[in-house]
Amino acid sequence: MPNQSYDPSIHQAFECFRFDSAAVPHLFPIGPQSHYFSEVLLVRNGTCRIVRGSMTHILNPGELIYIAPLIRHTIESADGNPVVFDVVKYSATRLKEIPSYMQDFRALSMDVAQVLLPIQMNAEEVKTYHMDRIIEECLYESERHEFAWDLHIRALLYLLITGLSRFWIRKREDFTDQLSLPHDPIIDIPAYIEQHIDEPLRVEDLARRCSLSYPWFAKRFHDHFGISCKQCIERLRVQTVEQYLTYSGLDLSEISSRTGYTDCSHMVKDFRKMTGMTPGQYRSMMKIQGQAPFSRFSGQTAPIHPPKG
């Protein structure tokens, strides 16, 4: 079973970086992983093999793939040679400026998660929807940290999500037969949890939403996502706590009530178990880091933007 341990570096609304396998050979190939973010990967050099469940995708330079949240996947070289690819990860749910479109975005994303819509763009399609330029600019802003850089990236993310959505909408007619398949309600549960994280969520109630018995729901959830529904709730609660610690001045008692905990001590215990630090230590760390929207970069980042001037 893939390692499902919590990754404290992925705790904000987005993350952008370039990965060069030759610079960090100890980190490549990338074994089975899943996360709570949507991931867009654009190959710059070399040929990538992405294994997603029982499906294998080969990406050449200029081609792009979208990985939906909680979908386990691996990344490796298709021919044994080094690869360079750009990655943009984002949480559409946490981009609060687009609530009126959220239902449509989520519906498209769910269809993609079930492979009812294509997850791969060829090089021509990437250029048609300007995805290469958008991703390049996201990485440039991440590297430079100029005034309002995080605001700029959010604006770029809206363009990225819009491009993906328009691509999927135009592809629907090619997937008519598949779209008639019944929708699996299990797929919607993580999104429901995130939207109702301030409520006392119970696995039994979530099972009823899917019209399933508790044992059958629990088995199907674990088979699909690789973790239990209870673990999913705990991890999403902690990620929401991280948001409040980073971007608000609320005290711990108020944060615990807004994230569905019965008491503050329970929140502190869960937070420390998953992050290895107390909420106070985490908040201090984020202040030192300048409350950046993400806490790490590739480390061996190649130049990603032509010099200006």
C-alpha positions as CSV (number, residue, x, y, z in Angstrom):
1,M,0.0,0.0,0.0
2,P,1.4,3.5,-0.8
3,N,2.6,5.7,1.9
4,Q,-0.4,7.8,3.0
5,S,1.4,9.8,5.7
6,Y,0.4,13.4,6.0
7,D,2.6,15.9,4.0
8,P,2.9,19.1,6.0
9,S,4.4,20.9,3.1
10,I,1.2,20.8,1.1
11,H,-1.1,22.8,3.3
12,Q,-2.2,25.9,1.4
13,A,-4.3,26.9,-1.6
14,F,-1.5,26.3,-4.2
15,E,2.0,25.2,-4.8
16,C,4.2,25.7,-8.0
17,F,7.6,24.3,-8.8
18,R,9.8,22.8,-11.4
19,F,11.2,19.3,-10.9
20,D,14.4,18.2,-12.5
21,S,15.1,14.5,-12.0
22,A,18.8,14.8,-12.8
23,A,19.2,17.4,-10.0
24,V,17.5,15.2,-7.3
25,P,17.9,11.6,-8.4
26,H,17.2,10.4,-4.8
27,L,13.6,11.7,-5.2
28,F,12.9,10.1,-8.5
29,P,11.1,8.0,-9.7
30,I,8.2,9.2,-7.5
31,G,6.4,6.2,-6.0
32,P,2.6,5.9,-5.4
33,Q,1.2,9.1,-3.9
34,S,-2.1,10.9,-3.5
35,H,-3.0,14.3,-2.1
36,Y,-5.9,16.6,-1.5
37,F,-5.0,19.0,-4.3
38,S,-5.6,19.0,-8.0
39,E,-2.3,18.6,-9.8
40,V,-1.3,19.8,-13.3
41,L,1.9,18.5,-14.6
42,L,3.6,19.8,-17.8
43,V,6.6,18.0,-19.3
44,R,9.4,20.3,-20.4
45,N,12.2,17.8,-21.3
46,G,12.3,14.1,-21.5
47,T,9.4,11.6,-21.6
48,C,7.3,10.9,-18.5
49,R,5.3,7.8,-17.6
50,I,2.4,8.5,-15.3
51,V,0.7,5.4,-13.9
52,R,-2.8,6.2,-12.6
53,G,-4.5,3.2,-11.2
54,S,-4.6,0.6,-14.0
55,M,-4.0,3.3,-16.7
56,T,-0.6,4.4,-18.1
57,H,0.0,7.8,-19.7
58,I,3.1,8.7,-21.7
59,L,3.9,12.4,-21.9
60,N,6.3,14.0,-24.3
61,P,7.7,17.5,-24.1
62,G,4.9,20.1,-24.2
63,E,2.2,17.7,-23.1
64,L,0.2,18.0,-19.9
65,I,-1.8,15.8,-17.5
66,Y,-4.3,16.6,-14.8
67,I,-4.5,14.5,-11.7
68,A,-7.6,14.8,-9.6
69,P,-7.5,15.0,-5.8
70,L,-7.0,11.7,-3.9
71,I,-6.1,9.8,-7.1
72,R,-3.1,7.6,-6.5
73,H,-0.4,7.9,-9.1
74,T,3.3,7.4,-9.8
75,I,5.7,9.4,-11.9
76,E,8.8,8.0,-13.7
77,S,10.9,8.3,-16.8
78,A,9.5,6.4,-19.8
79,D,13.0,5.7,-21.2
80,G,15.3,5.9,-18.3
81,N,16.6,9.3,-19.2
82,P,16.2,12.5,-17.0
83,V,13.0,14.4,-17.1
84,V,12.0,18.0,-16.3
85,F,8.4,18.9,-15.6
86,D,6.5,21.8,-14.1
87,V,3.9,21.2,-11.4
88,V,1.0,23.4,-10.3
89,K,-1.1,22.1,-7.4
90,Y,-4.2,23.9,-6.2
91,S,-7.4,23.5,-4.2
92,A,-10.3,24.9,-6.1
93,T,-12.4,24.7,-2.9
94,R,-9.9,27.1,-1.2
95,L,-10.0,29.6,-4.0
96,K,-13.0,31.4,-2.4
97,E,-13.3,34.0,-5.1
98,I,-15.1,31.6,-7.5
99,P,-18.0,30.2,-5.6
100,S,-20.6,30.7,-8.3
101,Y,-18.6,28.4,-10.6
102,M,-17.6,25.9,-8.0
103,Q,-20.4,23.4,-8.6
104,D,-19.6,23.2,-12.3
105,F,-15.8,22.9,-11.7
106,R,-16.5,20.2,-9.2
107,A,-18.8,18.3,-11.5
108,L,-16.2,18.4,-14.3
109,S,-13.4,17.4,-11.9
110,M,-15.5,14.4,-10.7
111,D,-16.0,13.2,-14.3
112,V,-12.3,13.5,-14.9
113,A,-11.5,11.6,-11.7
114,Q,-13.6,8.7,-13.0
115,V,-11.9,9.0,-16.4
116,L,-15.2,10.1,-18.0
117,L,-13.3,13.0,-19.5
118,P,-9.7,13.1,-20.8
119,I,-6.9,13.9,-18.3
120,Q,-4.2,14.5,-20.9
121,M,-3.6,17.4,-23.3
122,N,-1.3,17.1,-26.3
123,A,1.2,19.8,-27.2
124,E,-1.2,21.5,-29.6
125,E,-4.0,21.6,-27.1
126,V,-1.7,23.0,-24.4
127,K,-0.9,25.9,-26.7
128,T,-4.5,26.4,-27.7
129,Y,-5.5,26.9,-24.1
130,H,-2.3,28.8,-23.3
131,M,-1.5,26.4,-20.5
132,D,2.3,26.5,-21.0
133,R,2.4,30.3,-20.7
134,I,0.1,30.2,-17.6
135,I,2.2,27.6,-15.9
136,E,5.4,29.3,-16.8
137,E,4.1,32.6,-15.3
138,C,3.0,30.8,-12.1
139,L,6.5,29.5,-11.6
140,Y,8.1,32.8,-12.4
141,E,5.9,34.6,-9.7
142,S,6.7,31.8,-7.2
143,E,10.4,32.3,-7.8
144,R,10.5,36.1,-7.7
145,H,8.1,36.9,-4.8
146,E,7.5,40.4,-6.1
147,F,4.7,42.6,-4.7
148,A,1.4,40.8,-4.7
149,W,2.9,37.7,-6.2
150,D,0.4,35.4,-4.5
151,L,-2.5,37.5,-5.8
152,H,-1.0,37.2,-9.3
153,I,-0.8,33.4,-9.0
154,R,-4.4,33.2,-7.9
155,A,-5.4,35.2,-11.0
156,L,-3.3,32.8,-13.1
157,L,-4.9,29.8,-11.4
158,Y,-8.4,31.1,-12.5
159,L,-7.1,31.1,-16.1
160,L,-5.6,27.6,-15.6
161,I,-8.9,26.2,-14.2
162,T,-10.9,28.0,-16.9
163,G,-8.7,26.5,-19.6
164,L,-9.1,23.0,-18.2
165,S,-12.8,23.4,-17.9
166,R,-13.3,24.7,-21.5
167,F,-11.1,21.8,-22.7
168,W,-13.3,19.2,-20.9
169,I,-16.5,20.8,-22.0
170,R,-15.4,20.7,-25.7
171,K,-14.4,17.0,-25.2
172,R,-17.8,16.0,-23.7
173,E,-19.2,15.0,-27.1
174,D,-16.5,12.4,-27.6
175,F,-17.4,10.8,-24.3
176,T,-21.2,10.7,-24.6
177,D,-21.5,6.9,-24.0
178,Q,-19.2,7.0,-20.9
179,L,-21.0,10.0,-19.4
180,S,-24.2,7.9,-19.3
181,L,-22.6,5.6,-16.7
182,P,-24.1,6.0,-13.2
183,H,-22.3,8.4,-10.9
184,D,-20.5,6.9,-7.9
185,P,-21.4,9.0,-4.8
186,I,-18.3,7.8,-3.0
187,I,-16.3,10.2,-5.3
188,D,-18.1,13.2,-3.8
189,I,-17.5,12.5,-0.2
190,P,-14.1,14.2,0.3
191,A,-15.5,17.4,-1.3
192,Y,-18.6,17.2,1.0
193,I,-16.3,16.8,4.1
194,E,-14.2,19.8,3.1
195,Q,-17.3,22.0,2.6
196,H,-18.8,20.9,5.9
197,I,-15.6,20.7,7.9
198,D,-17.1,23.0,10.7
199,E,-19.8,20.4,11.4
200,P,-19.7,17.2,13.6
201,L,-19.2,14.8,10.7
202,R,-19.8,11.1,11.3
203,V,-18.9,8.2,9.0
204,E,-22.3,6.7,9.6
205,D,-24.0,9.8,8.3
206,L,-21.8,9.9,5.2
207,A,-22.6,6.3,4.5
208,R,-26.3,7.1,4.5
209,R,-25.7,10.0,2.0
210,C,-24.4,7.2,-0.3
211,S,-27.3,4.9,0.6
212,L,-24.8,2.3,1.8
213,S,-24.4,0.4,5.0
214,Y,-21.5,1.5,7.3
215,P,-19.3,-1.6,6.6
216,W,-19.8,-1.5,2.9
217,F,-19.3,2.3,2.7
218,A,-16.1,2.0,4.8
219,K,-14.7,-0.8,2.6
220,R,-15.5,1.0,-0.7
221,F,-14.1,4.3,0.6
222,H,-10.8,2.7,1.6
223,D,-10.6,0.7,-1.6
224,H,-11.1,3.9,-3.7
225,F,-8.9,6.3,-1.8
226,G,-6.4,4.1,0.1
227,I,-7.3,5.6,3.5
228,S,-10.3,5.3,5.8
229,C,-13.1,7.9,5.8
230,K,-12.2,8.8,9.4
231,Q,-8.6,9.5,8.4
232,C,-9.9,11.7,5.6
233,I,-11.9,13.7,8.0
234,E,-9.0,14.1,10.4
235,R,-6.6,15.2,7.7
236,L,-9.0,17.7,6.2
237,R,-9.7,19.1,9.6
238,V,-6.0,19.6,10.3
239,Q,-5.4,21.2,6.9
240,T,-8.2,23.7,7.7
241,V,-6.6,24.4,11.0
242,E,-3.4,25.2,9.2
243,Q,-5.3,27.7,7.1
244,Y,-6.6,29.6,10.1
245,L,-3.2,29.5,11.8
246,T,-1.5,31.0,8.8
247,Y,-4.0,33.6,7.6
248,S,-6.0,34.6,10.7
249,G,-5.4,35.9,14.2
250,L,-8.1,33.7,15.8
251,D,-7.3,32.0,19.0
252,L,-7.1,28.2,19.3
253,S,-10.5,27.9,20.9
254,E,-12.2,29.7,18.1
255,I,-10.3,27.7,15.4
256,S,-11.3,24.4,17.0
257,S,-15.0,25.4,16.9
258,R,-14.7,26.5,13.3
259,T,-13.1,23.2,12.3
260,G,-15.6,20.8,13.9
261,Y,-13.7,19.8,17.0
262,T,-15.5,19.1,20.2
263,D,-12.8,20.9,22.2
264,C,-9.5,22.6,21.8
265,S,-7.4,19.8,23.4
266,H,-8.7,17.4,20.8
267,M,-7.6,19.7,18.0
268,V,-4.1,20.2,19.5
269,K,-3.7,16.4,19.8
270,D,-4.7,15.7,16.2
271,F,-2.6,18.6,14.9
272,R,0.5,17.5,16.7
273,K,0.0,13.8,15.6
274,M,-0.1,14.8,12.0
275,T,2.4,17.7,11.7
276,G,4.8,16.9,14.5
277,M,4.4,20.3,16.2
278,T,1.8,22.2,18.2
279,P,-0.5,24.8,16.6
280,G,1.5,27.5,18.4
281,Q,4.8,26.3,17.0
282,Y,3.2,26.0,13.5
283,R,1.9,29.6,13.7
284,S,5.3,30.9,14.8
285,M,7.0,29.0,11.9
286,M,4.6,30.5,9.4
287,K,5.3,34.0,10.7
288,I,9.0,33.5,10.3
289,Q,8.4,32.2,6.7
290,G,6.4,35.3,5.9
291,Q,3.1,33.4,5.7
292,A,3.9,32.2,2.2
293,P,1.1,30.3,0.4
294,F,3.3,27.3,0.4
295,S,6.4,26.3,2.3
296,R,8.7,24.6,-0.1
297,F,10.1,24.7,-3.6
298,S,11.9,22.1,-5.7
299,G,15.3,23.2,-4.3
300,Q,17.0,22.6,-7.6
301,T,14.8,24.9,-9.7
302,A,16.0,25.6,-13.2
303,P,15.5,29.0,-14.8
304,I,11.9,29.3,-15.6
305,H,11.5,32.6,-17.3
306,P,13.5,34.6,-19.8
307,P,15.2,37.6,-18.2
308,K,13.4,40.9,-18.7
309,G,14.9,44.1,-19.8
